[in-house]
Amino acid sequence: MLVITRREGEEVVIGNPGSPLGVVRIAQIKGDRVRVAFEFPREVEVHRREVAEQIASSPHADAPPVVGSIRPAADGG
């Protein structure tokens, strides 16, 4: 496991820096809450751990997820 420190607004590039798979940005830090922004192609699924575990344990684990996926909001927020 890689553990790094980032400040608000800083990013982590995932994959080849010349053509990254995606970017993770620290969007906001407020008290003990951290908002993290994920910028990946739509075909890359991004889930909270508890949702990923539900999907993996479901009898239809190969079916596309319907509830709990994290996708960019239409307004960017």
Secondary structure, DSSP 8 states (H G I E B T S, - for coil): -------TT-EEEES-TTS-SEEEEEEEEETTEEEEEEE--TTS--B-HHHHHHHHHSTTTTS---SSB----TT--
